[in-house]
């Protein structure tokens, strides 16, 4: 296997035509080589998506939800 500290995680986030972000950072910033090697292929994919991608994407996506009640009719 290549030098673990040189393995990069590449991420891309596209939201329509106006939102397009890319990032690259060392995998070793997120997990040790020993821990990474203990994971099977499925677990590695899960780690990339849930631990790295989700955290990174949340820095670019503002999420909110609310309930809006109908305005009362003020005309007689």
CHARMM internal coordinates of N, CA and C (Angstrom, degrees):
IC EDIT
DIST 1 N 1 CA 1.4548
DIST 1 CA 1 C 1.5266
ANGL 1 N 1 CA 1 C 109.00
DIST 1 C 2 N 1.3121
ANGL 1 CA 1 C 2 N 116.55
DIHE 1 N 1 CA 1 C 2 N 149.29
DIST 2 N 2 CA 1.4641
ANGL 1 C 2 N 2 CA 121.04
DIHE 1 CA 1 C 2 N 2 CA 179.44
DIST 2 CA 2 C 1.5268
ANGL 2 N 2 CA 2 C 110.79
DIHE 1 C 2 N 2 CA 2 C -70.51
DIST 2 C 3 N 1.3097
ANGL 2 CA 2 C 3 N 116.11
DIHE 2 N 2 CA 2 C 3 N 172.36
DIST 3 N 3 CA 1.4531
ANGL 2 C 3 N 3 CA 122.27
DIHE 2 CA 2 C 3 N 3 CA 179.92
DIST 3 CA 3 C 1.5269
ANGL 3 N 3 CA 3 C 109.59
DIHE 2 C 3 N 3 CA 3 C -59.93
DIST 3 C 4 N 1.3282
ANGL 3 CA 3 C 4 N 116.91
DIHE 3 N 3 CA 3 C 4 N 116.22
DIST 4 N 4 CA 1.4625
ANGL 3 C 4 N 4 CA 122.26
DIHE 3 CA 3 C 4 N 4 CA -175.63
DIST 4 CA 4 C 1.5214
ANGL 4 N 4 CA 4 C 112.31
DIHE 3 C 4 N 4 CA 4 C -56.60
DIST 4 C 5 N 1.3055
ANGL 4 CA 4 C 5 N 117.68
DIHE 4 N 4 CA 4 C 5 N -39.19
DIST 5 N 5 CA 1.4630
ANGL 4 C 5 N 5 CA 121.18
DIHE 4 CA 4 C 5 N 5 CA -177.35
DIST 5 CA 5 C 1.5191
ANGL 5 N 5 CA 5 C 113.16
DIHE 4 C 5 N 5 CA 5 C -69.24
DIST 5 C 6 N 1.3230
ANGL 5 CA 5 C 6 N 117.15
DIHE 5 N 5 CA 5 C 6 N -10.23
DIST 6 N 6 CA 1.4649
ANGL 5 C 6 N 6 CA 120.29
DIHE 5 CA 5 C 6 N 6 CA 178.10
DIST 6 CA 6 C 1.5231
ANGL 6 N 6 CA 6 C 112.34
DIHE 5 C 6 N 6 CA 6 C -100.85
DIST 6 C 7 N 1.3265
ANGL 6 CA 6 C 7 N 117.11
DIHE 6 N 6 CA 6 C 7 N -3.15
DIST 7 N 7 CA 1.4640
ANGL 6 C 7 N 7 CA 120.28
DIHE 6 CA 6 C 7 N 7 CA 177.37
DIST 7 CA 7 C 1.5168
ANGL 7 N 7 CA 7 C 108.44
DIHE 6 C 7 N 7 CA 7 C -73.19
DIST 7 C 8 N 1.3280
ANGL 7 CA 7 C 8 N 116.72
DIHE 7 N 7 CA 7 C 8 N 129.11
DIST 8 N 8 CA 1.4582
ANGL 7 C 8 N 8 CA 122.07
DIHE 7 CA 7 C 8 N 8 CA -178.82
DIST 8 CA 8 C 1.5230
ANGL 8 N 8 CA 8 C 110.18
DIHE 7 C 8 N 8 CA 8 C -107.49
DIST 8 C 9 N 1.3147
ANGL 8 CA 8 C 9 N 115.46
DIHE 8 N 8 CA 8 C 9 N 147.20
DIST 9 N 9 CA 1.4547
ANGL 8 C 9 N 9 CA 122.60
DIHE 8 CA 8 C 9 N 9 CA 171.87
DIST 9 CA 9 C 1.5149
ANGL 9 N 9 CA 9 C 105.64
DIHE 8 C 9 N 9 CA 9 C -101.55
DIST 9 C 10 N 1.3245
ANGL 9 CA 9 C 10 N 117.08
DIHE 9 N 9 CA 9 C 10 N 123.70
DIST 10 N 10 CA 1.4585
ANGL 9 C 10 N 10 CA 120.88
DIHE 9 CA 9 C 10 N 10 CA 179.02
DIST 10 CA 10 C 1.5159
ANGL 10 N 10 CA 10 C 108.19
DIHE 9 C 10 N 10 CA 10 C -109.34
DIST 10 C 11 N 1.3337
ANGL 10 CA 10 C 11 N 115.88
DIHE 10 N 10 CA 10 C 11 N 134.56
DIST 11 N 11 CA 1.4523
ANGL 10 C 11 N 11 CA 121.41
DIHE 10 CA 10 C 11 N 11 CA -177.65
DIST 11 CA 11 C 1.5165
ANGL 11 N 11 CA 11 C 109.83
DIHE 10 C 11 N 11 CA 11 C -129.32
DIST 11 C 12 N 1.3110
ANGL 11 CA 11 C 12 N 115.52
DIHE 11 N 11 CA 11 C 12 N 145.74
DIST 12 N 12 CA 1.4600
ANGL 11 C 12 N 12 CA 120.55
DIHE 11 CA 11 C 12 N 12 CA 176.30
DIST 12 CA 12 C 1.5142
ANGL 12 N 12 CA 12 C 107.63
DIHE 11 C 12 N 12 CA 12 C -139.28
DIST 12 C 13 N 1.3076
ANGL 12 CA 12 C 13 N 115.53
DIHE 12 N 12 CA 12 C 13 N 136.13
DIST 13 N 13 CA 1.4472
ANGL 12 C 13 N 13 CA 122.36
DIHE 12 CA 12 C 13 N 13 CA 179.83
DIST 13 CA 13 C 1.5110
ANGL 13 N 13 CA 13 C 107.48
DIHE 12 C 13 N 13 CA 13 C -130.58
DIST 13 C 14 N 1.3110
ANGL 13 CA 13 C 14 N 116.97
DIHE 13 N 13 CA 13 C 14 N 120.03
DIST 14 N 14 CA 1.4629
ANGL 13 C 14 N 14 CA 121.19
DIHE 13 CA 13 C 14 N 14 CA 178.78
DIST 14 CA 14 C 1.5161
ANGL 14 N 14 CA 14 C 109.08
DIHE 13 C 14 N 14 CA 14 C -123.64
DIST 14 C 15 N 1.3064
ANGL 14 CA 14 C 15 N 114.96
DIHE 14 N 14 CA 14 C 15 N 129.02
DIST 15 N 15 CA 1.4536
ANGL 14 C 15 N 15 CA 121.05
DIHE 14 CA 14 C 15 N 15 CA 176.39
DIST 15 CA 15 C 1.5217
ANGL 15 N 15 CA 15 C 106.46
DIHE 14 C 15 N 15 CA 15 C -128.77
DIST 15 C 16 N 1.3057
ANGL 15 CA 15 C 16 N 115.77
DIHE 15 N 15 CA 15 C 16 N 97.83
DIST 16 N 16 CA 1.4570
ANGL 15 C 16 N 16 CA 119.82
DIHE 15 CA 15 C 16 N 16 CA -178.91
DIST 16 CA 16 C 1.5145
ANGL 16 N 16 CA 16 C 111.42
DIHE 15 C 16 N 16 CA 16 C 63.51
DIST 16 C 17 N 1.3196
ANGL 16 CA 16 C 17 N 114.81
DIHE 16 N 16 CA 16 C 17 N -155.18
DIST 17 N 17 CA 1.4585
ANGL 16 C 17 N 17 CA 120.36
DIHE 16 CA 16 C 17 N 17 CA -176.83
DIST 17 CA 17 C 1.5227
ANGL 17 N 17 CA 17 C 113.51
DIHE 16 C 17 N 17 CA 17 C -83.08
DIST 17 C 18 N 1.3323
ANGL 17 CA 17 C 18 N 117.10
DIHE 17 N 17 CA 17 C 18 N -24.76
DIST 18 N 18 CA 1.4636
ANGL 17 C 18 N 18 CA 118.73
DIHE 17 CA 17 C 18 N 18 CA -172.93
DIST 18 CA 18 C 1.5244
ANGL 18 N 18 CA 18 C 114.33
DIHE 17 C 18 N 18 CA 18 C -96.26
DIST 18 C 19 N 1.2963
ANGL 18 CA 18 C 19 N 117.06
DIHE 18 N 18 CA 18 C 19 N -19.01
DIST 19 N 19 CA 1.4628
ANGL 18 C 19 N 19 CA 118.83
DIHE 18 CA 18 C 19 N 19 CA -176.58
DIST 19 CA 19 C 1.5096
ANGL 19 N 19 CA 19 C 112.02
DIHE 18 C 19 N 19 CA 19 C -109.37
DIST 19 C 20 N 1.3036
ANGL 19 CA 19 C 20 N 116.87
DIHE 19 N 19 CA 19 C 20 N 107.71
DIST 20 N 20 CA 1.4636
ANGL 19 C 20 N 20 CA 121.03
DIHE 19 CA 19 C 20 N 20 CA -179.66
DIST 20 CA 20 C 1.5223
ANGL 20 N 20 CA 20 C 107.92
DIHE 19 C 20 N 20 CA 20 C -144.62
DIST 20 C 21 N 1.3180
ANGL 20 CA 20 C 21 N 116.79
DIHE 20 N 20 CA 20 C 21 N 111.71
DIST 21 N 21 CA 1.4566
ANGL 20 C 21 N 21 CA 121.56
DIHE 20 CA 20 C 21 N 21 CA -178.72
DIST 21 CA 21 C 1.5221
ANGL 21 N 21 CA 21 C 109.43
DIHE 20 C 21 N 21 CA 21 C -126.03
DIST 21 C 22 N 1.3184
ANGL 21 CA 21 C 22 N 115.93
DIHE 21 N 21 CA 21 C 22 N 144.95
DIST 22 N 22 CA 1.4632
ANGL 21 C 22 N 22 CA 121.45
DIHE 21 CA 21 C 22 N 22 CA 175.10
DIST 22 CA 22 C 1.5205
ANGL 22 N 22 CA 22 C 108.66
DIHE 21 C 22 N 22 CA 22 C -133.84
DIST 22 C 23 N 1.3183
ANGL 22 CA 22 C 23 N 115.51
DIHE 22 N 22 CA 22 C 23 N 151.59
DIST 23 N 23 CA 1.4547
ANGL 22 C 23 N 23 CA 120.31
DIHE 22 CA 22 C 23 N 23 CA 179.44
DIST 23 CA 23 C 1.5272
ANGL 23 N 23 CA 23 C 108.88
DIHE 22 C 23 N 23 CA 23 C -151.69
DIST 23 C 24 N 1.3038
ANGL 23 CA 23 C 24 N 115.23
DIHE 23 N 23 CA 23 C 24 N 152.99
DIST 24 N 24 CA 1.4643
ANGL 23 C 24 N 24 CA 121.50
DIHE 23 CA 23 C 24 N 24 CA 176.61
DIST 24 CA 24 C 1.5164
ANGL 24 N 24 CA 24 C 107.35
DIHE 23 C 24 N 24 CA 24 C -141.10
DIST 24 C 25 N 1.3196
ANGL 24 CA 24 C 25 N 116.27
DIHE 24 N 24 CA 24 C 25 N 131.23
DIST 25 N 25 CA 1.4561
ANGL 24 C 25 N 25 CA 120.45
DIHE 24 CA 24 C 25 N 25 CA 178.88
DIST 25 CA 25 C 1.5231
ANGL 25 N 25 CA 25 C 109.46
DIHE 24 C 25 N 25 CA 25 C -150.88
DIST 25 C 26 N 1.3171
ANGL 25 CA 25 C 26 N 117.38
DIHE 25 N 25 CA 25 C 26 N 158.21
DIST 26 N 26 CA 1.4638
ANGL 25 C 26 N 26 CA 120.19
DIHE 25 CA 25 C 26 N 26 CA -178.22
DIST 26 CA 26 C 1.5316
ANGL 26 N 26 CA 26 C 112.10
DIHE 25 C 26 N 26 CA 26 C -64.94
DIST 26 C 27 N 1.3100
ANGL 26 CA 26 C 27 N 115.53
DIHE 26 N 26 CA 26 C 27 N 135.97
DIST 27 N 27 CA 1.4617
ANGL 26 C 27 N 27 CA 120.81
DIHE 26 CA 26 C 27 N 27 CA 175.52
DIST 27 CA 27 C 1.5215
ANGL 27 N 27 CA 27 C 109.89
DIHE 26 C 27 N 27 CA 27 C -59.81
DIST 27 C 28 N 1.3225
ANGL 27 CA 27 C 28 N 116.14
DIHE 27 N 27 CA 27 C 28 N -34.51
DIST 28 N 28 CA 1.4697
ANGL 27 C 28 N 28 CA 121.04
DIHE 27 CA 27 C 28 N 28 CA -178.15
DIST 28 CA 28 C 1.5308
ANGL 28 N 28 CA 28 C 112.92
DIHE 27 C 28 N 28 CA 28 C -65.56
DIST 28 C 29 N 1.3417
ANGL 28 CA 28 C 29 N 118.02
DIHE 28 N 28 CA 28 C 29 N -13.06
DIST 29 N 29 CA 1.4646
ANGL 28 C 29 N 29 CA 120.54
DIHE 28 CA 28 C 29 N 29 CA 173.59
DIST 29 CA 29 C 1.5244
ANGL 29 N 29 CA 29 C 111.18
DIHE 28 C 29 N 29 CA 29 C -70.82
DIST 29 C 30 N 1.3303
ANGL 29 CA 29 C 30 N 116.52
DIHE 29 N 29 CA 29 C 30 N -16.52
DIST 30 N 30 CA 1.4590
ANGL 29 C 30 N 30 CA 121.11
DIHE 29 CA 29 C 30 N 30 CA -173.38
DIST 30 CA 30 C 1.5234
ANGL 30 N 30 CA 30 C 114.59
DIHE 29 C 30 N 30 CA 30 C -115.15
DIST 30 C 31 N 1.3309
ANGL 30 CA 30 C 31 N 116.93
DIHE 30 N 30 CA 30 C 31 N -24.58
DIST 31 N 31 CA 1.4622
ANGL 30 C 31 N 31 CA 120.14
DIHE 30 CA 30 C 31 N 31 CA -175.21
DIST 31 CA 31 C 1.5305
ANGL 31 N 31 CA 31 C 108.91
DIHE 30 C 31 N 31 CA 31 C -157.27
DIST 31 C 32 N 1.3178
ANGL 31 CA 31 C 32 N 115.64
DIHE 31 N 31 CA 31 C 32 N 148.19
DIST 32 N 32 CA 1.4693
ANGL 31 C 32 N 32 CA 119.18
DIHE 31 CA 31 C 32 N 32 CA 177.78
DIST 32 CA 32 C 1.5244
ANGL 32 N 32 CA 32 C 109.79
DIHE 31 C 32 N 32 CA 32 C -77.88
DIST 32 C 33 N 1.3029
ANGL 32 CA 32 C 33 N 115.52
DIHE 32 N 32 CA 32 C 33 N 159.10
DIST 33 N 33 CA 1.4624
ANGL 32 C 33 N 33 CA 120.29
DIHE 32 CA 32 C 33 N 33 CA 179.24
DIST 33 CA 33 C 1.5262
ANGL 33 N 33 CA 33 C 110.83
DIHE 32 C 33 N 33 CA 33 C -61.40
DIST 33 C 34 N 1.3236
ANGL 33 CA 33 C 34 N 117.78
DIHE 33 N 33 CA 33 C 34 N -40.99
DIST 34 N 34 CA 1.4665
ANGL 33 C 34 N 34 CA 121.02
DIHE 33 CA 33 C 34 N 34 CA 179.44
DIST 34 CA 34 C 1.5262
ANGL 34 N 34 CA 34 C 111.29
DIHE 33 C 34 N 34 CA 34 C -61.62
DIST 34 C 35 N 1.3227
ANGL 34 CA 34 C 35 N 116.28
DIHE 34 N 34 CA 34 C 35 N -45.82
DIST 35 N 35 CA 1.4663
ANGL 34 C 35 N 35 CA 119.81
DIHE 34 CA 34 C 35 N 35 CA 179.64
DIST 35 CA 35 C 1.5251
ANGL 35 N 35 CA 35 C 110.94
DIHE 34 C 35 N 35 CA 35 C -64.99
DIST 35 C 36 N 1.3275
ANGL 35 CA 35 C 36 N 117.59
DIHE 35 N 35 CA 35 C 36 N -41.20
DIST 36 N 36 CA 1.4649
ANGL 35 C 36 N 36 CA 121.81
DIHE 35 CA 35 C 36 N 36 CA 179.27
DIST 36 CA 36 C 1.5298
ANGL 36 N 36 CA 36 C 110.81
DIHE 35 C 36 N 36 CA 36 C -61.11
DIST 36 C 37 N 1.3171
ANGL 36 CA 36 C 37 N 116.10
DIHE 36 N 36 CA 36 C 37 N -43.77
DIST 37 N 37 CA 1.4648
ANGL 36 C 37 N 37 CA 120.76
DIHE 36 CA 36 C 37 N 37 CA -178.28
DIST 37 CA 37 C 1.5275
ANGL 37 N 37 CA 37 C 112.90
DIHE 36 C 37 N 37 CA 37 C -68.51
DIST 37 C 38 N 1.3215
ANGL 37 CA 37 C 38 N 117.62
DIHE 37 N 37 CA 37 C 38 N -21.31
DIST 38 N 38 CA 1.4683
ANGL 37 C 38 N 38 CA 121.27
DIHE 37 CA 37 C 38 N 38 CA 177.65
DIST 38 CA 38 C 1.5267
ANGL 38 N 38 CA 38 C 111.99
DIHE 37 C 38 N 38 CA 38 C -76.46
DIST 38 C 39 N 1.3291
ANGL 38 CA 38 C 39 N 116.88
DIHE 38 N 38 CA 38 C 39 N -20.04
DIST 39 N 39 CA 1.4643
ANGL 38 C 39 N 39 CA 120.50
DIHE 38 CA 38 C 39 N 39 CA -177.03
DIST 39 CA 39 C 1.5211
ANGL 39 N 39 CA 39 C 111.02
DIHE 38 C 39 N 39 CA 39 C -80.89
DIST 39 C 40 N 1.3368
ANGL 39 CA 39 C 40 N 116.18
DIHE 39 N 39 CA 39 C 40 N 143.32
DIST 40 N 40 CA 1.4625
ANGL 39 C 40 N 40 CA 119.22
DIHE 39 CA 39 C 40 N 40 CA 172.51
DIST 40 CA 40 C 1.5303
ANGL 40 N 40 CA 40 C 108.37
DIHE 39 C 40 N 40 CA 40 C -83.41
DIST 40 C 41 N 1.3076
ANGL 40 CA 40 C 41 N 117.79
DIHE 40 N 40 CA 40 C 41 N 177.26
DIST 41 N 41 CA 1.4645
ANGL 40 C 41 N 41 CA 121.69
DIHE 40 CA 40 C 41 N 41 CA -175.26
DIST 41 CA 41 C 1.5283
ANGL 41 N 41 CA 41 C 112.18
DIHE 40 C 41 N 41 CA 41 C -58.27
DIST 41 C 42 N 1.3228
ANGL 41 CA 41 C 42 N 116.86
DIHE 41 N 41 CA 41 C 42 N -44.51
DIST 42 N 42 CA 1.4659
ANGL 41 C 42 N 42 CA 120.86
DIHE 41 CA 41 C 42 N 42 CA 179.25
DIST 42 CA 42 C 1.5233
ANGL 42 N 42 CA 42 C 110.69
DIHE 41 C 42 N 42 CA 42 C -62.43
DIST 42 C 43 N 1.3238
ANGL 42 CA 42 C 43 N 116.97
DIHE 42 N 42 CA 42 C 43 N -44.40
DIST 43 N 43 CA 1.4633
ANGL 42 C 43 N 43 CA 121.17
DIHE 42 CA 42 C 43 N 43 CA -179.82
DIST 43 CA 43 C 1.5250
ANGL 43 N 43 CA 43 C 111.37
DIHE 42 C 43 N 43 CA 43 C -64.59
DIST 43 C 44 N 1.3248
ANGL 43 CA 43 C 44 N 116.91
DIHE 43 N 43 CA 43 C 44 N -35.48
DIST 44 N 44 CA 1.4676
ANGL 43 C 44 N 44 CA 120.15
DIHE 43 CA 43 C 44 N 44 CA 177.00
DIST 44 CA 44 C 1.5225
ANGL 44 N 44 CA 44 C 110.56
DIHE 43 C 44 N 44 CA 44 C -64.35
DIST 44 C 45 N 1.3302
ANGL 44 CA 44 C 45 N 116.89
DIHE 44 N 44 CA 44 C 45 N -44.42
DIST 45 N 45 CA 1.4713
ANGL 44 C 45 N 45 CA 120.92
DIHE 44 CA 44 C 45 N 45 CA 177.86
DIST 45 CA 45 C 1.5251
ANGL 45 N 45 CA 45 C 110.31
DIHE 44 C 45 N 45 CA 45 C -61.27
DIST 45 C 46 N 1.3248
ANGL 45 CA 45 C 46 N 116.48
DIHE 45 N 45 CA 45 C 46 N -43.79
DIST 46 N 46 CA 1.4653
ANGL 45 C 46 N 46 CA 120.96
DIHE 45 CA 45 C 46 N 46 CA 178.88
DIST 46 CA 46 C 1.5237
ANGL 46 N 46 CA 46 C 110.85
DIHE 45 C 46 N 46 CA 46 C -61.77
DIST 46 C 47 N 1.3182
ANGL 46 CA 46 C 47 N 116.91
DIHE 46 N 46 CA 46 C 47 N -43.09
DIST 47 N 47 CA 1.4582
ANGL 46 C 47 N 47 CA 121.09
DIHE 46 CA 46 C 47 N 47 CA 179.72
DIST 47 CA 47 C 1.5245
ANGL 47 N 47 CA 47 C 110.59
DIHE 46 C 47 N 47 CA 47 C -61.74
DIST 47 C 48 N 1.3290
ANGL 47 CA 47 C 48 N 116.65
DIHE 47 N 47 CA 47 C 48 N -45.90
DIST 48 N 48 CA 1.4625
ANGL 47 C 48 N 48 CA 120.50
DIHE 47 CA 47 C 48 N 48 CA -179.89
DIST 48 CA 48 C 1.5228
ANGL 48 N 48 CA 48 C 111.26
DIHE 47 C 48 N 48 CA 48 C -60.38
DIST 48 C 49 N 1.3263
ANGL 48 CA 48 C 49 N 116.46
DIHE 48 N 48 CA 48 C 49 N -42.81
DIST 49 N 49 CA 1.4619
ANGL 48 C 49 N 49 CA 120.31
DIHE 48 CA 48 C 49 N 49 CA -176.83
DIST 49 CA 49 C 1.5194
ANGL 49 N 49 CA 49 C 113.24
DIHE 48 C 49 N 49 CA 49 C -76.49
DIST 49 C 50 N 1.3326
ANGL 49 CA 49 C 50 N 117.46
DIHE 49 N 49 CA 49 C 50 N -44.19
DIST 50 N 50 CA 1.4641
ANGL 49 C 50 N 50 CA 119.33
DIHE 49 CA 49 C 50 N 50 CA -173.22
DIST 50 CA 50 C 1.5170
ANGL 50 N 50 CA 50 C 113.95
DIHE 49 C 50 N 50 CA 50 C -89.14
DIST 50 C 51 N 1.2983
ANGL 50 CA 50 C 51 N 117.51
DIHE 50 N 50 CA 50 C 51 N -32.74
DIST 51 N 51 CA 1.4598
ANGL 50 C 51 N 51 CA 119.90
DIHE 50 CA 50 C 51 N 51 CA -177.09
DIST 51 CA 51 C 1.5270
ANGL 51 N 51 CA 51 C 112.93
DIHE 50 C 51 N 51 CA 51 C -92.29
DIST 51 C 52 N 1.3131
ANGL 51 CA 51 C 52 N 116.86
DIHE 51 N 51 CA 51 C 52 N -42.01
DIST 52 N 52 CA 1.4617
ANGL 51 C 52 N 52 CA 119.65
DIHE 51 CA 51 C 52 N 52 CA -173.79
DIST 52 CA 52 C 1.5255
ANGL 52 N 52 CA 52 C 111.29
DIHE 51 C 52 N 52 CA 52 C -96.64
DIST 52 C 53 N 1.3207
ANGL 52 CA 52 C 53 N 117.13
DIHE 52 N 52 CA 52 C 53 N -56.74
DIST 53 N 53 CA 1.4623
ANGL 52 C 53 N 53 CA 120.64
DIHE 52 CA 52 C 53 N 53 CA -174.86
DIST 53 CA 53 C 1.5218
ANGL 53 N 53 CA 53 C 112.04
DIHE 52 C 53 N 53 CA 53 C -63.41
DIST 53 C 54 N 1.3138
ANGL 53 CA 53 C 54 N 117.68
DIHE 53 N 53 CA 53 C 54 N -45.70
DIST 54 N 54 CA 1.4628
ANGL 53 C 54 N 54 CA 120.39
DIHE 53 CA 53 C 54 N 54 CA -178.05
DIST 54 CA 54 C 1.5252
ANGL 54 N 54 CA 54 C 111.17
DIHE 53 C 54 N 54 CA 54 C -61.41
DIST 54 C 55 N 1.3241
ANGL 54 CA 54 C 55 N 116.48
DIHE 54 N 54 CA 54 C 55 N -44.10
DIST 55 N 55 CA 1.4703
ANGL 54 C 55 N 55 CA 120.43
DIHE 54 CA 54 C 55 N 55 CA 179.58
DIST 55 CA 55 C 1.5248
ANGL 55 N 55 CA 55 C 110.96
DIHE 54 C 55 N 55 CA 55 C -63.36
DIST 55 C 56 N 1.3161
ANGL 55 CA 55 C 56 N 116.79
DIHE 55 N 55 CA 55 C 56 N -43.91
DIST 56 N 56 CA 1.4639
ANGL 55 C 56 N 56 CA 121.12
DIHE 55 CA 55 C 56 N 56 CA -179.10
DIST 56 CA 56 C 1.5241
ANGL 56 N 56 CA 56 C 111.01
DIHE 55 C 56 N 56 CA 56 C -66.78
DIST 56 C 57 N 1.3243
ANGL 56 CA 56 C 57 N 117.17
DIHE 56 N 56 CA 56 C 57 N -46.37
DIST 57 N 57 CA 1.4652
ANGL 56 C 57 N 57 CA 121.10
DIHE 56 CA 56 C 57 N 57 CA -177.42
DIST 57 CA 57 C 1.5221
ANGL 57 N 57 CA 57 C 111.61
DIHE 56 C 57 N 57 CA 57 C -63.92
DIST 57 C 58 N 1.3229
ANGL 57 CA 57 C 58 N 117.58
DIHE 57 N 57 CA 57 C 58 N -34.65
DIST 58 N 58 CA 1.4626
ANGL 57 C 58 N 58 CA 120.21
DIHE 57 CA 57 C 58 N 58 CA -179.79
DIST 58 CA 58 C 1.5214
ANGL 58 N 58 CA 58 C 112.11
DIHE 57 C 58 N 58 CA 58 C -62.55
DIST 58 C 59 N 1.3137
ANGL 58 CA 58 C 59 N 117.64
DIHE 58 N 58 CA 58 C 59 N -21.19
DIST 59 N 59 CA 1.4581
ANGL 58 C 59 N 59 CA 120.56
DIHE 58 CA 58 C 59 N 59 CA 176.26
DIST 59 CA 59 C 1.5229
ANGL 59 N 59 CA 59 C 112.94
DIHE 58 C 59 N 59 CA 59 C -73.13
DIST 59 C 60 N 1.3342
ANGL 59 CA 59 C 60 N 117.08
DIHE 59 N 59 CA 59 C 60 N -14.69
DIST 60 N 60 CA 1.4587
ANGL 59 C 60 N 60 CA 121.46
DIHE 59 CA 59 C 60 N 60 CA -178.11
DIST 60 CA 60 C 1.5170
ANGL 60 N 60 CA 60 C 113.55
DIHE 59 C 60 N 60 CA 60 C -113.11
DIST 60 C 61 N 1.3151
ANGL 60 CA 60 C 61 N 116.95
DIHE 60 N 60 CA 60 C 61 N -14.70
DIST 61 N 61 CA 1.4568
ANGL 60 C 61 N 61 CA 120.11
DIHE 60 CA 60 C 61 N 61 CA -175.02
DIST 61 CA 61 C 1.5167
ANGL 61 N 61 CA 61 C 109.24
DIHE 60 C 61 N 61 CA 61 C -110.59
DIST 61 C 62 N 1.2989
ANGL 61 CA 61 C 62 N 115.94
DIHE 61 N 61 CA 61 C 62 N 123.25
DIST 62 N 62 CA 1.4521
ANGL 61 C 62 N 62 CA 120.10
DIHE 61 CA 61 C 62 N 62 CA 173.38
DIST 62 CA 62 C 1.5157
ANGL 62 N 62 CA 62 C 106.75
DIHE 61 C 62 N 62 CA 62 C -94.24
DIST 62 C 63 N 1.3108
ANGL 62 CA 62 C 63 N 115.77
DIHE 62 N 62 CA 62 C 63 N 120.88
DIST 63 N 63 CA 1.4536
ANGL 62 C 63 N 63 CA 120.39
DIHE 62 CA 62 C 63 N 63 CA -178.94
DIST 63 CA 63 C 1.5156
ANGL 63 N 63 CA 63 C 108.67
DIHE 62 C 63 N 63 CA 63 C -115.29
DIST 63 C 64 N 1.3128
ANGL 63 CA 63 C 64 N 115.72
DIHE 63 N 63 CA 63 C 64 N 136.12
DIST 64 N 64 CA 1.4549
ANGL 63 C 64 N 64 CA 119.59
DIHE 63 CA 63 C 64 N 64 CA 175.14
DIST 64 CA 64 C 1.5297
ANGL 64 N 64 CA 64 C 108.40
DIHE 63 C 64 N 64 CA 64 C -155.07
DIST 64 C 65 N 1.2962
ANGL 64 CA 64 C 65 N 114.83
DIHE 64 N 64 CA 64 C 65 N 156.80
DIST 65 N 65 CA 1.4576
ANGL 64 C 65 N 65 CA 120.69
DIHE 64 CA 64 C 65 N 65 CA 177.79
DIST 65 CA 65 C 1.5252
ANGL 65 N 65 CA 65 C 107.42
DIHE 64 C 65 N 65 CA 65 C -146.91
DIST 65 C 66 N 1.3028
ANGL 65 CA 65 C 66 N 116.69
DIHE 65 N 65 CA 65 C 66 N 144.52
DIST 66 N 66 CA 1.4525
ANGL 65 C 66 N 66 CA 120.34
DIHE 65 CA 65 C 66 N 66 CA 179.17
DIST 66 CA 66 C 1.5166
ANGL 66 N 66 CA 66 C 109.69
DIHE 65 C 66 N 66 CA 66 C -156.24
DIST 66 C 67 N 1.3146
ANGL 66 CA 66 C 67 N 114.58
DIHE 66 N 66 CA 66 C 67 N 166.60
DIST 67 N 67 CA 1.4620
ANGL 66 C 67 N 67 CA 122.03
DIHE 66 CA 66 C 67 N 67 CA 177.49
DIST 67 CA 67 C 1.5097
ANGL 67 N 67 CA 67 C 106.84
DIHE 66 C 67 N 67 CA 67 C -109.92
DIST 67 C 68 N 1.3084
ANGL 67 CA 67 C 68 N 115.97
DIHE 67 N 67 CA 67 C 68 N 132.57
DIST 68 N 68 CA 1.4517
ANGL 67 C 68 N 68 CA 120.83
DIHE 67 CA 67 C 68 N 68 CA 177.41
DIST 68 CA 68 C 1.5202
ANGL 68 N 68 CA 68 C 108.29
DIHE 67 C 68 N 68 CA 68 C -115.67
DIST 68 C 69 N 1.3002
ANGL 68 CA 68 C 69 N 115.20
DIHE 68 N 68 CA 68 C 69 N 116.93
DIST 69 N 69 CA 1.4623
ANGL 68 C 69 N 69 CA 120.34
DIHE 68 CA 68 C 69 N 69 CA 179.00
DIST 69 CA 69 C 1.5230
ANGL 69 N 69 CA 69 C 109.14
DIHE 68 C 69 N 69 CA 69 C -79.28
DIST 69 C 70 N 1.3336
ANGL 69 CA 69 C 70 N 117.26
DIHE 69 N 69 CA 69 C 70 N 146.60
DIST 70 N 70 CA 1.4675
ANGL 69 C 70 N 70 CA 119.10
DIHE 69 CA 69 C 70 N 70 CA 176.10
DIST 70 CA 70 C 1.5253
ANGL 70 N 70 CA 70 C 109.63
DIHE 69 C 70 N 70 CA 70 C -61.36
DIST 70 C 71 N 1.3160
ANGL 70 CA 70 C 71 N 115.75
DIHE 70 N 70 CA 70 C 71 N 142.81
DIST 71 N 71 CA 1.4592
ANGL 70 C 71 N 71 CA 120.21
DIHE 70 CA 70 C 71 N 71 CA 179.34
DIST 71 CA 71 C 1.5225
ANGL 71 N 71 CA 71 C 109.33
DIHE 70 C 71 N 71 CA 71 C -73.31
DIST 71 C 72 N 1.3189
ANGL 71 CA 71 C 72 N 115.17
DIHE 71 N 71 CA 71 C 72 N 141.20
DIST 72 N 72 CA 1.4632
ANGL 71 C 72 N 72 CA 120.36
DIHE 71 CA 71 C 72 N 72 CA 179.51
DIST 72 CA 72 C 1.5203
ANGL 72 N 72 CA 72 C 109.24
DIHE 71 C 72 N 72 CA 72 C -67.70
DIST 72 C 73 N 1.3048
ANGL 72 CA 72 C 73 N 115.78
DIHE 72 N 72 CA 72 C 73 N 143.14
DIST 73 N 73 CA 1.4662
ANGL 72 C 73 N 73 CA 121.49
DIHE 72 CA 72 C 73 N 73 CA 178.36
DIST 73 CA 73 C 1.5213
ANGL 73 N 73 CA 73 C 108.16
DIHE 72 C 73 N 73 CA 73 C -74.62
DIST 73 C 74 N 1.3228
ANGL 73 CA 73 C 74 N 116.90
DIHE 73 N 73 CA 73 C 74 N 111.98
DIST 74 N 74 CA 1.4635
ANGL 73 C 74 N 74 CA 120.79
DIHE 73 CA 73 C 74 N 74 CA -177.00
DIST 74 CA 74 C 1.5141
ANGL 74 N 74 CA 74 C 112.43
DIHE 73 C 74 N 74 CA 74 C -90.92
DIST 74 C 75 N 1.3218
ANGL 74 CA 74 C 75 N 117.02
DIHE 74 N 74 CA 74 C 75 N -5.17
DIST 75 N 75 CA 1.4661
ANGL 74 C 75 N 75 CA 119.08
DIHE 74 CA 74 C 75 N 75 CA 178.71
DIST 75 CA 75 C 1.5175
ANGL 75 N 75 CA 75 C 109.00
DIHE 74 C 75 N 75 CA 75 C -91.87
DIST 75 C 76 N 1.3283
ANGL 75 CA 75 C 76 N 116.05
DIHE 75 N 75 CA 75 C 76 N 115.96
DIST 76 N 76 CA 1.4204
ANGL 75 C 76 N 76 CA 128.96
DIHE 75 CA 75 C 76 N 76 CA 179.82
DIST 76 CA 76 C 1.4152
ANGL 76 N 76 CA 76 C 122.61
DIHE 75 C 76 N 76 CA 76 C -2.17
END
COOR INIT
IC SEED 1 N 1 CA 1 C
IC BUILD
